[in-house]
Amino acid sequence: MNASTWVGNAAARSVALDEFRAAIRARLGAGARLVTFYGRPSADPAEVILTAVVAEAGRLEILRTSVSRERGYHTLTRDLPPLHIFERELYEQLGVQPHDHPWLKPVRFEGASMGKTASYPFYKISGKEVHEVGVGPIHAGVIEPGHFRFMCLGETVHHLEIQLGYQHRAAESLLLERDARLLAPVIETIAGDSTIAHAWAYCDALEALAGVEVPAEIEWSRAIALELERVAMHLAGLAGMSTDIAFLQGGASYGRLRTTAINTSMLLCGSRFGRGWLRPASSRAVMTSEVAGTVQANLALLRKDVAIINEHFLSARSVQHRLQGVGTVTRAQALELGLVGMAARSCGLDLDARTQLQRPAFQRQPVKVVTEPGGDCWGRARLRIRELDESLGWLDAAVKACGTLQLSRATIGALAPDTLAISVAEGWRGEVVHCLETDGAGKLLHYKVQDPSLRNWFGLALAVRNNEISDFPICNKSFDLSYCGNDL
């Protein structure tokens, strides 16, 4: 079992609430990082089980406790700000109140709150010269629904509040309605632009529950799929940023090259978005020596043409003027908010599960973690460009190293009873977390999914402060967050 997955009897990690609170404070205070914090119903209807997952010394560790639904508990957010969104979600999903929470508002309007979006309690700034600008939830073009409420003085944004929930599909409860071993087609649709990342996290957790060790060939196949997804989405993001600032060469060239990337995925598995590629203990991708030659030719084309448009993008003064110093999030702010993935690395934080949680394929063929210090739109664009180069180089070496890939089908047997499995996959946007827990009969008792967007939307809200409202589209695209990944 690799370090990106934790599996075991969670009940054995359960402690009293006071000890749980002290342990989280001690772990995070000593440099551990919060990965997720969530709750599930207990066998006792009056209680809720809380689970915290931290990354410490290159491995995952968990802490667990139980709290009264009626009494709740005193918030941890005041001392540990990265928990703020998780405590809000916990209150919305299970009704357990974190008393004295500084921002206890709906996350996605679940359960009894569905249909109450119009009553969302927006933060107000008083003053006769302050005006509100509401954007969405319906937007021009093809975009997911979300509402953005700006508080402005003239053209300057002093506060942005983001209200989501319009895409809520009750995905987590849907995942409990069928056999855990047959969920891959549903998992792939949680966030369509992160098909591979979510599918890999699911497969890892399920295989851990079944006690299955996958061969190196499948690990290679999954890693190739993940990096192709990263390349395609970075190209799409750079195309979008270029279009937003009227850098038409970038919009056309990055968009054209994305087609080469997604067509390479289709060549390998039959889907441009990687659907069907990953299955528990299996791989649906085939790479003969002939296909490998075509893949390498595509990668060579991408590396050559990407280098040309990257040079034009980075050297264009119009691009520099529109992106530099816009939408800045500092390193300290990123740590306080608990940002992950691109949003964190563009603030200088070295966070990447591919290397820090020791994925076997990335141990065999190391990938360099890229960071940028600026934390602005320019830094986020440069980060994508540098990660593109790194991923394309890694893919070229990996295709040569792994040789051919054959269709591999296997059956997952019974799942271990009373067991929790937690898996983390570093998608292009950041870490994807899947937590699967079985009951005494080995059936799925609870399924928790976490897309990196859940943690990063607050970063976008902070980035826009003291910028002109006309800069918001650029900031929004630079973060490139998922509405459906947040709303589940």
MOBELDA-V190731 format. One line per field, one symbol per residue. phi: phi as a letter, one per 20 degrees, with the letter a starting at -180 (. if undefined). psi: psi as a letter, one per 30 degrees, with the letter a starting at -180 (. if undefined). A space follows every 50 residues. Layout:
phi->???
psi->???
This chain:
phi->.efecdbrefgfefcfgfffffffgffffeofdfebbbcbfefegecced cddcdblmbecccbbccfffembfgefgecggegfffffffffcmeeefm ffbecgeblelfefndffegeffddepfeececdcnfedfmebfeadcde dcdmeeeebcddddofdfclfffffeebggfdegffgfdfbfecgfffff ffggfffffemddefggffggfffffffffffffffffffffffdmefgf gffffffgfffffffffecncfdnfnfebglcbeeccffffgffffffff ffffffffffffffeffffgfedfmdmecfgfffffemfcmggfffdnee cbffdfdlfgfeefcgdeedccefmdfffffffgfffggfffffffffff femeddfccbdeefefflcdccccceffeqfdcccdcdefenefebcddc efggedffffgfffgmdfffeggffgfffledffffel
psi->klffkkkajfefgklleeeeeeeeeeeefgflkkeljlllklfjfflkkk kkklkkhglkllkklklkeefblkkfeefieffeeeeeeeeeefgjkjkg kfhilkegilbffkggefgkikkkklkffklkjkkafklkajllkkkkjk jkjbfkkfkkkkjaffgkgheeeefgflkffgfeeeefgejffheeeeee eeeeeeeeefhkkkleeeeeeeeeeeeeeeeeeeeeeeeeeeefggieee eeeeeefeeeeffeeeeefgkfggkfeklkglkgkkjleeeeeeeeeeee eeeeeeeeeeeeeffkeeeeefekgkhkkleeeeeefhllbeeeffggki jjfeefghkeefeeikkkkklkfegaeeeeeeeeeeeeeeeeeeeeeeee efblklkjklkkakkklhkkkkkkkjlffakkkkjkklafgglkekjkkj kfeeffefeeeeefkglkfffeeeeeeeehlkeeeef.
